[in-house]
Amino acid sequence: MGDRGPDPEYTPDDVLDTFSQRQDSREPLTAQEVADMLSCSRPKAYELLKKLAEDDAISSKKVGARAKVWWISESQDTD
């Protein structure tokens, strides 16, 4: 088995772009869905999502014992 290697460098803006590039930019996403869209690891996507939430750019909600969804905050929503 080969190592996956380090995650490419992504910024919080790259994560925001993943929301805005979808047909419904307000639909919540999981960290895994963001990771898949960016082709990075789930922990890296989670780290970026957490940073955006701290900056009030996105909101989140726990939806299960180990599940959380994230969406664009109303203050950031341009639709």
Secondary structure as GFF3:
##gff-version 3
##sequence-region A 1 79
A	DSSP	alpha_helix	12	20	.	.	.	ID=ss1
A	DSSP	alpha_helix	31	38	.	.	.	ID=ss2
A	DSSP	alpha_helix	42	54	.	.	.	ID=ss3
A	DSSP	beta_strand	58	62	.	.	.	ID=ss4
A	DSSP	beta_strand	68	72	.	.	.	ID=ss5
###
